[in-house]
């Protein structure tokens, strides 16, 4: 990435496989958005298991579907604004001659998504706000539902539910931090028209570590996953305990 210009040079395995650059850019941007919706779906599923409102269970499929569609659509408009690459590349080099020195022969491989970076930044910010606000609201509703069920659940079950929700909330905060910090840097870079390739590279590395951070936090925060992993590492058998943890649509 070469922010504040919304441009980059594709060097990954998808380029080796012949995947078109626009498709790579679409996957790169919508991937985190869809991941956020997936985490939202986990919270929604937990709420569906605990809530006593039958009406919610009737509309939850449409609710989740609309969120996935919004995640997939977040980059549609910016992709429709992709300029002619030759003229856009020439304009980029004229405005930032350092790219020519930094990239050398790779200059001709630069792909410019749009001349106006904010056409991408604004939809991404809106999607992040939507996901964070929905997860926050659903988390509040989950704890309210738990409070209503407190005297109908055994103390052990109640504590397990609260413990699970706390772990899930911490996991979501880690995900937002790992994703939100680089995206925030990108956004300010576009707003201030400030270019620093070193910071751009660090942000890309941070984004690429999101999967590792999410997986590690899941293992460390959730006891069943932790016990299973450690059990496999010790070559011990892990006891299976049936549990209804997914609410069917």
Secondary structure as a PSIPRED ss2 file (coil, helix, strand):
# PSIPRED VFORMAT (PSIPRED V4.0)

   1 X C   1.000  0.000  0.000
   2 X E   0.000  0.000  1.000
   3 X C   1.000  0.000  0.000
   4 X C   1.000  0.000  0.000
   5 X E   0.000  0.000  1.000
   6 X E   0.000  0.000  1.000
   7 X E   0.000  0.000  1.000
   8 X E   0.000  0.000  1.000
   9 X E   0.000  0.000  1.000
  10 X C   1.000  0.000  0.000
  11 X C   1.000  0.000  0.000
  12 X C   1.000  0.000  0.000
  13 X H   0.000  1.000  0.000
  14 X H   0.000  1.000  0.000
  15 X H   0.000  1.000  0.000
  16 X H   0.000  1.000  0.000
  17 X C   1.000  0.000  0.000
  18 X C   1.000  0.000  0.000
  19 X C   1.000  0.000  0.000
  20 X C   1.000  0.000  0.000
  21 X H   0.000  1.000  0.000
  22 X H   0.000  1.000  0.000
  23 X H   0.000  1.000  0.000
  24 X H   0.000  1.000  0.000
  25 X H   0.000  1.000  0.000
  26 X H   0.000  1.000  0.000
  27 X H   0.000  1.000  0.000
  28 X H   0.000  1.000  0.000
  29 X H   0.000  1.000  0.000
  30 X H   0.000  1.000  0.000
  31 X H   0.000  1.000  0.000
  32 X H   0.000  1.000  0.000
  33 X H   0.000  1.000  0.000
  34 X H   0.000  1.000  0.000
  35 X H   0.000  1.000  0.000
  36 X H   0.000  1.000  0.000
  37 X H   0.000  1.000  0.000
  38 X H   0.000  1.000  0.000
  39 X H   0.000  1.000  0.000
  40 X H   0.000  1.000  0.000
  41 X H   0.000  1.000  0.000
  42 X H   0.000  1.000  0.000
  43 X H   0.000  1.000  0.000
  44 X H   0.000  1.000  0.000
  45 X H   0.000  1.000  0.000
  46 X H   0.000  1.000  0.000
  47 X H   0.000  1.000  0.000
  48 X H   0.000  1.000  0.000
  49 X H   0.000  1.000  0.000
  50 X H   0.000  1.000  0.000
  51 X C   1.000  0.000  0.000
  52 X C   1.000  0.000  0.000
  53 X C   1.000  0.000  0.000
  54 X H   0.000  1.000  0.000
  55 X H   0.000  1.000  0.000
  56 X H   0.000  1.000  0.000
  57 X H   0.000  1.000  0.000
  58 X H   0.000  1.000  0.000
  59 X H   0.000  1.000  0.000
  60 X H   0.000  1.000  0.000
  61 X H   0.000  1.000  0.000
  62 X H   0.000  1.000  0.000
  63 X H   0.000  1.000  0.000
  64 X H   0.000  1.000  0.000
  65 X H   0.000  1.000  0.000
  66 X H   0.000  1.000  0.000
  67 X H   0.000  1.000  0.000
  68 X H   0.000  1.000  0.000
  69 X H   0.000  1.000  0.000
  70 X H   0.000  1.000  0.000
  71 X H   0.000  1.000  0.000
  72 X H   0.000  1.000  0.000
  73 X H   0.000  1.000  0.000
  74 X C   1.000  0.000  0.000
  75 X C   1.000  0.000  0.000
  76 X H   0.000  1.000  0.000
  77 X H   0.000  1.000  0.000
  78 X H   0.000  1.000  0.000
  79 X H   0.000  1.000  0.000
  80 X H   0.000  1.000  0.000
  81 X C   1.000  0.000  0.000
  82 X C   1.000  0.000  0.000
  83 X C   1.000  0.000  0.000
  84 X C   1.000  0.000  0.000
  85 X H   0.000  1.000  0.000
  86 X H   0.000  1.000  0.000
  87 X H   0.000  1.000  0.000
  88 X H   0.000  1.000  0.000
  89 X H   0.000  1.000  0.000
  90 X H   0.000  1.000  0.000
  91 X H   0.000  1.000  0.000
  92 X H   0.000  1.000  0.000
  93 X H   0.000  1.000  0.000
  94 X H   0.000  1.000  0.000
  95 X H   0.000  1.000  0.000
  96 X C   1.000  0.000  0.000
  97 X C   1.000  0.000  0.000
  98 X H   0.000  1.000  0.000
  99 X H   0.000  1.000  0.000
 100 X H   0.000  1.000  0.000
 101 X H   0.000  1.000  0.000
 102 X H   0.000  1.000  0.000
 103 X H   0.000  1.000  0.000
 104 X H   0.000  1.000  0.000
 105 X H   0.000  1.000  0.000
 106 X H   0.000  1.000  0.000
 107 X H   0.000  1.000  0.000
 108 X H   0.000  1.000  0.000
 109 X H   0.000  1.000  0.000
 110 X E   0.000  0.000  1.000
 111 X E   0.000  0.000  1.000
 112 X E   0.000  0.000  1.000
 113 X E   0.000  0.000  1.000
 114 X E   0.000  0.000  1.000
 115 X C   1.000  0.000  0.000
 116 X C   1.000  0.000  0.000
 117 X C   1.000  0.000  0.000
 118 X H   0.000  1.000  0.000
 119 X H   0.000  1.000  0.000
 120 X H   0.000  1.000  0.000
 121 X H   0.000  1.000  0.000
 122 X H   0.000  1.000  0.000
 123 X H   0.000  1.000  0.000
 124 X H   0.000  1.000  0.000
 125 X H   0.000  1.000  0.000
 126 X H   0.000  1.000  0.000
 127 X H   0.000  1.000  0.000
 128 X H   0.000  1.000  0.000
 129 X H   0.000  1.000  0.000
 130 X H   0.000  1.000  0.000
 131 X H   0.000  1.000  0.000
 132 X H   0.000  1.000  0.000
 133 X H   0.000  1.000  0.000
 134 X H   0.000  1.000  0.000
 135 X H   0.000  1.000  0.000
 136 X H   0.000  1.000  0.000
 137 X H   0.000  1.000  0.000
 138 X H   0.000  1.000  0.000
 139 X H   0.000  1.000  0.000
 140 X H   0.000  1.000  0.000
 141 X H   0.000  1.000  0.000
 142 X H   0.000  1.000  0.000
 143 X H   0.000  1.000  0.000
 144 X H   0.000  1.000  0.000
 145 X H   0.000  1.000  0.000
 146 X H   0.000  1.000  0.000
 147 X H   0.000  1.000  0.000
 148 X H   0.000  1.000  0.000
 149 X H   0.000  1.000  0.000
 150 X H   0.000  1.000  0.000
 151 X H   0.000  1.000  0.000
 152 X H   0.000  1.000  0.000
 153 X C   1.000  0.000  0.000
 154 X C   1.000  0.000  0.000
 155 X H   0.000  1.000  0.000
 156 X H   0.000  1.000  0.000
 157 X H   0.000  1.000  0.000
 158 X H   0.000  1.000  0.000
 159 X H   0.000  1.000  0.000
 160 X H   0.000  1.000  0.000
 161 X H   0.000  1.000  0.000
 162 X H   0.000  1.000  0.000
 163 X H   0.000  1.000  0.000
 164 X H   0.000  1.000  0.000
 165 X H   0.000  1.000  0.000
 166 X H   0.000  1.000  0.000
 167 X H   0.000  1.000  0.000
 168 X H   0.000  1.000  0.000
 169 X H   0.000  1.000  0.000
 170 X H   0.000  1.000  0.000
 171 X H   0.000  1.000  0.000
 172 X H   0.000  1.000  0.000
 173 X H   0.000  1.000  0.000
 174 X H   0.000  1.000  0.000
 175 X H   0.000  1.000  0.000
 176 X H   0.000  1.000  0.000
 177 X H   0.000  1.000  0.000
 178 X H   0.000  1.000  0.000
 179 X H   0.000  1.000  0.000
 180 X H   0.000  1.000  0.000
 181 X H   0.000  1.000  0.000
 182 X H   0.000  1.000  0.000
 183 X H   0.000  1.000  0.000
 184 X H   0.000  1.000  0.000
 185 X H   0.000  1.000  0.000
 186 X H   0.000  1.000  0.000
 187 X H   0.000  1.000  0.000
 188 X H   0.000  1.000  0.000
 189 X H   0.000  1.000  0.000
 190 X H   0.000  1.000  0.000
 191 X H   0.000  1.000  0.000
 192 X H   0.000  1.000  0.000
 193 X C   1.000  0.000  0.000
 194 X C   1.000  0.000  0.000
 195 X C   1.000  0.000  0.000
 196 X C   1.000  0.000  0.000
 197 X H   0.000  1.000  0.000
 198 X H   0.000  1.000  0.000
 199 X H   0.000  1.000  0.000
 200 X H   0.000  1.000  0.000
 201 X H   0.000  1.000  0.000
 202 X H   0.000  1.000  0.000
 203 X H   0.000  1.000  0.000
 204 X H   0.000  1.000  0.000
 205 X H   0.000  1.000  0.000
 206 X H   0.000  1.000  0.000
 207 X H   0.000  1.000  0.000
 208 X H   0.000  1.000  0.000
 209 X C   1.000  0.000  0.000
 210 X H   0.000  1.000  0.000
 211 X H   0.000  1.000  0.000
 212 X H   0.000  1.000  0.000
 213 X H   0.000  1.000  0.000
 214 X H   0.000  1.000  0.000
 215 X H   0.000  1.000  0.000
 216 X H   0.000  1.000  0.000
 217 X H   0.000  1.000  0.000
 218 X H   0.000  1.000  0.000
 219 X H   0.000  1.000  0.000
 220 X H   0.000  1.000  0.000
 221 X H   0.000  1.000  0.000
 222 X C   1.000  0.000  0.000
 223 X H   0.000  1.000  0.000
 224 X H   0.000  1.000  0.000
 225 X H   0.000  1.000  0.000
 226 X H   0.000  1.000  0.000
 227 X H   0.000  1.000  0.000
 228 X H   0.000  1.000  0.000
 229 X H   0.000  1.000  0.000
 230 X H   0.000  1.000  0.000
 231 X H   0.000  1.000  0.000
 232 X H   0.000  1.000  0.000
 233 X H   0.000  1.000  0.000
 234 X C   1.000  0.000  0.000
 235 X C   1.000  0.000  0.000
 236 X C   1.000  0.000  0.000
 237 X C   1.000  0.000  0.000
 238 X C   1.000  0.000  0.000
 239 X C   1.000  0.000  0.000
 240 X C   1.000  0.000  0.000
 241 X C   1.000  0.000  0.000
 242 X C   1.000  0.000  0.000
 243 X C   1.000  0.000  0.000
 244 X C   1.000  0.000  0.000
 245 X C   1.000  0.000  0.000
 246 X C   1.000  0.000  0.000
 247 X C   1.000  0.000  0.000
 248 X C   1.000  0.000  0.000
 249 X C   1.000  0.000  0.000
